């Protein structure tokens, strides 16, 4: 019995000793120590839709969507976009399209790997059929004045929040706030004195910047207008003139032919010849090939004058000196 007990102790000692012996353990060799681990970045994804901000939202294509403006994609025709392979870093998601106000959304990943961010973009204001041209007027004896005319409408989803349209020419310190009339039209005649100049010829090509002003105090640069031409070629009348008595209620007006070197048409206006003239009749879009035009209405007896305008394709015009005449119909 004593010999059996001694044998058991010896075997147990051998086993314990064997556990402390150096060896190559195939399981232990598969364990990777922490300081050798290669940490791969967590890949993130963002998608969503870009829609218009109005009563009937519509998808917006070609919206540049970018995270921190370093990685971006364009939305498709359905307004859908998807940003892939993003790093695990918070930031700002930007939405940009030339026809809409730039917007952004704060990105905080938290415990998520994918985020859906939908956006509704506010359309930028747009000038509708803007008109900007010069008007030169000649008068007796040799008086000449010039002015500019500007007109436009504005298309804006926030039209009710517009306080005005500001027209600015920095070169001549011109800064004027225009308000819309009852038809939603912004318009302004700008005279030479408003710009502190003697002639408007030097304004050709200069920028007149346009800012939409909102009631909250913000403004948006909606564009700029440039004057393309100031017409110097005048039209000389022939007849009737110099208070010539005309015995016809619809006389023929005559003038000399002009060749200014660009496309144009004529416009004629007739006024009563009195201290406070009253507009009576006009005819527009008269061919540049003609040098006479019959008045297309019945003119009652009285004193009148007529002027003829030369108008180019941009709306620039020059007005002749007034030509006076008298209508006396024989009884």
Protein Blocks (a to p, Z undefined) as FASTA:
>chain_A
ZZmmmmmmmmmmmmmmmmmpccddfklmmpccfklcccdddddddddddddddfbdcdde
hiacdehhlaccdddfkopacdehiacdddddddddfkbccddddddfkjafbdcddddd
ddddddehiacddddddddfkbccdddddddddddfklmmpgbdcdddfklopacddddd
fkopacddddfklnopabfklmgopacddddddfkopacdfbdcddfbdcfbdcddfbdc
ehiacfbfbdcdddddddehpacddddddddddfbdcdfbdcehiafkbccdcdfbdcde
dddddddddddfkopacddddddddddddZZ
